[in-house]
Amino acid sequence: MEGKINSITLKPVGVVKRQGEAVRIEVFPEFASALKGIAGFSHLWVIYWFHDNDRPESRATLQVHPRRDPANPLTGVFACRAPERPNPLGLTACRLIKVEGTELEVEGLDARDGSPVLDIKPYIPPGDALPEAVTPEWVKRLSPAK
Amino acid sequence: MEGKINSITLKPVGVVKRQGEAVRIEVFPEFASALKGIAGFSHLWVIYWFHDNDRPESRATLQVHPRRDPANPLTGVFACRAPERPNPLGLTACRLIKVEGTELEVEGLDARDGSPVLDIKPYIPPGDALPEAVTPEWVKRLSPAK
């Protein structure tokens, strides 16, 4: 076993592009072959970078009122999906509408325009689908439900 | 808008510890307050680092036979969950059994002992729970279902 790992380096594999309601993931050409077979899945996980929150003060934030709403209880960032977190990784399940070359048209991806995409994974039930998962009351009051 | 982001740096926020069947996430003490409220969730997403695959040849691998089984079709790494990928990020939904200080006892986390944990997020239906998601035939033949 090697010693403790202190730092990990990632490189973007694509970028999020928003045009009105349409959202596309532009995968960089050098990763084109990593998309082989992706059209067989209806939904994907996208891990992206909250690039607007890649700042020391945002990465040092450990508790927030979710949605910046004081009506939501002060919550640890590992207990909510806020972009302020030590490693500002975004995670969203989205529907894959169309694959055109290295462009993926998707629905339901809440990443901002220009967000670097770090990984794309297929959504695979039943391991990923846990409709029975329990959440606190404040989550249930959110709208839309996330 | 700034220029293209070429490199992103993460730091581990904890580590996976396996002892027999028991699996724990040891969150580093400096992130203790980020756990506030986590016990209200039954399930978590864990984003971890496939540290055994943080090697240039593994990160350059863009297609694999899933599970290293030639019976599975040659598949792009963005269309499967293989640890070989440009950014070796692991993503697993797991059940939160117990919180003791900064230690989370979990069930269903398939990360190896010693894997750096990069982020922890609550599992929130219905956005995360898509039991209707469609997968190709080769995925349906896998056992367990992932």
Interface residues (C-beta under 8 A of the other chain):
Chain A: M1 K4 I5 N6 S7 I8 T9 L10 K11 P12 V13 V27 F31 S33 A34 L35 K36 G37 I38 G40 F41 S42 H43 W45 I47 W49 H51 D54 L62 Q63 P73 L74 T75 G76 V77 F78 A79 C80 R81 R85 P86 N87 L89 L91 T92 A93 G108 G114 P116 L118 D119 I120 K121 P122 Y123 I124 P125 P126 G127 D128 A129 L130 P131 E132 A133 V134 T135 P136 V139 P144 A145 K146
Chain B: M1 K4 I5 N6 S7 I8 T9 L10 K11 P12 V13 V27 F31 S33 A34 L35 K36 G37 I38 G40 F41 S42 H43 W45 I47 W49 H51 D54 L62 Q63 P73 L74 T75 G76 V77 F78 A79 C80 R81 R85 P86 N87 L89 L91 T92 A93 G108 G114 P116 L118 D119 I120 K121 P122 Y123 I124 P125 P126 G127 D128 A129 L130 P131 E132 A133 V134 T135 P136 V139 P144 A145 K146
